[in-house]
Amino acid sequence: MASSTTASPSLNLAIKNSCVRENSDLFLRGRNLSLKSSFIRSSSLRLNRIGSLRIQSKSRIISANSAQVMEQSSIRAPTIVDVDLGNRSYPIYIGSGLLEQPDLLQRHVHGKRVLVVTNTTVAPLYLDKVVSALTHGNPSISVESVILPDGEKYKNMDTLMKVFDKAIGSRFDRRSTFVALGGGVIGDMCGYAAASFLRGVNFIQIPTTVMAQVDSSVGGKTGINHTLGKNLIGAFYQPQCVLVDTDTLHTLPERELASGFAEVIKYGLIRDAEFFEWQEKHMDSLLARDPSALAYAIKRSCENKAEVVSLDEKEGGVRATLNLGHTFGHAIETGFGYGQWLHGEAVAAGTVMAVDMSYRLGWIDESIVKRTYDILQKAKLPITPPDVMTVEMFISFMAVDKKVADGLLRLILLKGPIGNCVFTGDYDRKALDETLRAFCKS
Amino acid sequence: MASSTTASPSLNLAIKNSCVRENSDLFLRGRNLSLKSSFIRSSSLRLNRIGSLRIQSKSRIISANSAQVMEQSSIRAPTIVDVDLGNRSYPIYIGSGLLEQPDLLQRHVHGKRVLVVTNTTVAPLYLDKVVSALTHGNPSISVESVILPDGEKYKNMDTLMKVFDKAIGSRFDRRSTFVALGGGVIGDMCGYAAASFLRGVNFIQIPTTVMAQVDSSVGGKTGINHTLGKNLIGAFYQPQCVLVDTDTLHTLPERELASGFAEVIKYGLIRDAEFFEWQEKHMDSLLARDPSALAYAIKRSCENKAEVVSLDEKEGGVRATLNLGHTFGHAIETGFGYGQWLHGEAVAAGTVMAVDMSYRLGWIDESIVKRTYDILQKAKLPITPPDVMTVEMFISFMAVDKKVADGLLRLILLKGPIGNCVFTGDYDRKALDETLRAFCKS
């Protein structure tokens, strides 16, 4: 309709309604057009009801054979999940071979200097590839890196200072971009460094573990641990984009793989019954690293997370529900020592405890307890806390949880059919005590 | 007008247009009404064109003899300067005896627990008074404090960790309030701690130095130093309110007093010629701590700062102009060692250098150079950098300034009549070199 009222060149392509964002990026890439973000902002993209995409520009002529574009692009087209946060919105790109598509990353780089933050495990595997993706066809970009020791036990202020030392020593300025290449620990630390360096610089996430791809890289929670508790120091700071190249999972150790599935299972339990049922059927494929099963699980997890984060960025309410099992889990990580168990392992045991407590409160059927046990066991995740954990330790470490408000410990508990939960401090304290006693030897 | 269309009880008071905010707070306090913030939110406050304030409530009856209220309140009525930042807006209360008005502080406390962050110099003078103001008539509030060593050289990560250690060790939660009681160093550190603790808790500033009252407590810049540069790690984080009790200046050492005037003079030079002329006439009164002169200088400085911050919270452009003399000044502080000179002393010498460079560029008259020298000397501030500073040191330390973008050093320079400045990287580099050589022995 609008085309008849303007002289601007335009391109119409019939696409699937659900793929608007994917395809708007896709066409540009597929056409090999080198479009600056300022051009994209100055263009108008509109979707009408029957799903046709219009790209208009006052300054350029765009034309293409749509069928040809679709064909060229289908090979490695990323799935895109949008995190809708107003002027802090950003895309999550999900797919195979994305690190071989330089423009995906480069369109989100600000300035000419990039600092890649990674660790001793990931650097030998993917650092060169990322540097190449950042600089390919763009020689004005200079990339430096800082390689941190690997592991949750290094997620502290001392390690964070190494990032600042590097950035300041190398005279990075406000127009720099920090790139997190690694798992959740790297993403959290690099994000907090980006939030704090010169009071905030541009930030990109390239998660390389299931845990980071389905959970920690999305939503802007960044931070470090304190000896007394997890993630107690940090910031809400959103990235410019998250790039999930599923090929990076080929090198992921089995324990790490399973750890990530704890968060995937969480999404099913708290808000997506259909996804939970899919997982019950496809856990074997996930453990066998079937690419399409992994891609689907990551996409669906990111969609769940993006929706929750869009509703409640700063965790005033519904976002807290993403922490099912985490309050118990954080106590395990703190009490058992960071790095003894992986985060997802602690969350798995914590989920069992939260589900047990929900059942004791009479809020869920026994069948849900059983299905939770079954799927976690199938995913090769622990279903009880480590023996060293005592009732006293749980009580003590849970008291510093961020969800405590005015002294009241609020928990995420299941209530009703699978896919439903509550975030509440209004529960019978007896049920919590019984759960703790049931899972601890002393 | 609206009163005839509603049955709600209402109160009309004739007030001066410029004092709306002051008086709306004032009347409530003067009437000794204990109004919860939820009530205030649910009430409607309207100002019509002739300056009459209407307070309406659906749930309560408010009536008062306005003359009586005005009289009761006039003794210690705070001046209020609003910092307009949308949903992050907040008031700056300025006046004598404000720490004896508990409701001013208490209305901005969230939760039941308060952590006062102060230093070894200020704690013996004002900590008891602040604790009393926070708890008077409100026994449910519990206040703890952390007392840091005093001085710019302690504005680092080690000292910041003491705040986190205290907050976490004492199990403060998200519904806590951090209060900064002290000068700029305390405000910056407490603010960054509040921004980072559990990813952000409520924050109140009680500045006790001229420097903090006219500049650093307003506008949400928080952070710490790195050995290689000032304020390189931090966050933009706005307080709930700033409370400036001018009585706290009675105990301020003379050097600290003068240091603060460097920022006062800055506002005149960059954007307020009339204020600069006022300062030229009243510098003696300011140095003699004349209460009304101090109150006026603080108010006018805060108005200038609030206006700039409202236009540009994150320092994308105009806010940078508040850093006149600071790029040279930061180099002095870093090169000379934190704490050798006070911040304002370094800024004063830096201002002379920026003005000198502006003159060399042909951007200002010689008379402005002279007036700048004169007023800084009158304020007993240094007008040359310390002898240890070399050209090389300036160049090296200025290169890590936050205003560097893509390698280009941008500076704030005067241009045109007094009260006008530019923030630019577009200047003849020769002028900078000449200025550095003129002020350094080697």
Interface residues (C-beta under 8 A of the other chain):
Chain A: G111 K112 R113 M157 M161 F164 D165 I168 G169 R171 D173 R174 R175 A195 S196 F197 L198 R199 G200 K221 G223 H226 L228 G229 L232 I233 G234 A235 F236 K314 A399 V400 K402 K403 V404 A405 D406 G407
Chain B: G111 K112 R113 M157 M161 F164 D165 I168 G169 R171 D173 R174 R175 A195 S196 F197 L198 R199 G200 K221 G223 H226 L228 G229 L232 I233 G234 A235 F236 K314 E315 A399 V400 K402 K403 V404 A405 D406 G407
